[in-house]
Amino acid sequence: MTTAWLRAGTQRGPAPPGFRLLTTQVFPWRFTALSGSTQGVVLGVTRDSVHVLDFRYPGLRPRTAVSLGPRYRVRREPYAWVLASASLGEGAPDASWVLSDERDPRAILLVRDAGGPRAEMTSSIDASTWFESWWPSSWGPLPLANRARTDRGSPWALSPVVGDLDGDGRTDVSWSGGSGTIFVKRSNSSTRLTFRGYGDTKTVQPGSGAGTRAVLWLTDPVCCNERDRLHATQLVGEELLVAWSSPQLTGTIDAMASCDLNGDDAYDLIVAERHERKSKLYVFLALPGEQTTARGMELTKGPR
């Protein structure tokens, strides 16, 4: 696996343009996936559980956790991702979906009561059947039943993310291969775009209205505690252009989420950086009027 891009977007400091770093927090769990929910709630997936993190200024507060149940295939370096039903378009059951290479898909419901938000795993939704029909229709590389892996057991497809990448109001799909190749399947096209050496997909930050583009957030194609970077990219026509790249952080970025934490209708960012068996979370709040990270910025082709 290549260790880093030779050249990416212009480095402009630790916080992405249009954001400010609110806080960094260390949690005693290693988050392998993050997903933003409604009303300032973030779901953090560890190897065995889903944790509910509630935003209370100036950071995220752990609330409750729900077990993911037994693992069917035990991996030394398991991977997982979370998809929210709101990002999957019409027809998706109302739940958040935890997908991994160790278990069948899990459907998670977020419940609010007097004690605050909590997560529940539900068996009332046939998650496997629904995803087995949705993923091939989105031109995913392999059926989810095969856990998107090769015969040798190494992941072939990592971190699929969904969102309107080209501004046509419909859901597109992007995922990364094990060698840092990015794939994009647009809803209005029967073919998929391929961008070699770009890195790993992490999350989609939606555009803020007419004339704005979504941001596809990537990281370097590194792993296993190597130092990592963030990259803000945008799909322009059939090119994936780089708007901004961060300096190197202190560890490997395992997960990201984009959601409105504080109720101002702007998409904030949460970044999980691996530190041994713990996670360091960076919380970036969007600044007023800067709902699309790369708005007005110079875009460059990458890598070079």
Secondary structure as GFF3:
##gff-version 3
##sequence-region A 1 304
A	DSSP	beta_strand	19	27	.	.	.	ID=ss1
A	DSSP	beta_strand	33	36	.	.	.	ID=ss2
A	DSSP	beta_strand	41	45	.	.	.	ID=ss3
A	DSSP	beta_strand	49	56	.	.	.	ID=ss4
A	DSSP	beta_strand	59	67	.	.	.	ID=ss5
A	DSSP	beta_strand	80	84	.	.	.	ID=ss6
A	DSSP	three_ten_helix	85	87	.	.	.	ID=ss7
A	DSSP	beta_strand	96	100	.	.	.	ID=ss8
A	DSSP	beta_strand	106	113	.	.	.	ID=ss9
A	DSSP	beta_strand	116	122	.	.	.	ID=ss10
A	DSSP	alpha_helix	127	137	.	.	.	ID=ss11
A	DSSP	three_ten_helix	144	146	.	.	.	ID=ss12
A	DSSP	beta_strand	157	163	.	.	.	ID=ss13
A	DSSP	beta_strand	172	177	.	.	.	ID=ss14
A	DSSP	beta_strand	182	185	.	.	.	ID=ss15
A	DSSP	beta_strand	192	195	.	.	.	ID=ss16
A	DSSP	beta_strand	200	205	.	.	.	ID=ss17
A	DSSP	beta_strand	215	219	.	.	.	ID=ss18
A	DSSP	beta_strand	230	236	.	.	.	ID=ss19
A	DSSP	beta_strand	239	245	.	.	.	ID=ss20
A	DSSP	beta_strand	253	259	.	.	.	ID=ss21
A	DSSP	beta_strand	268	275	.	.	.	ID=ss22
A	DSSP	beta_strand	278	286	.	.	.	ID=ss23
A	DSSP	beta_strand	300	301	.	.	.	ID=ss24
###
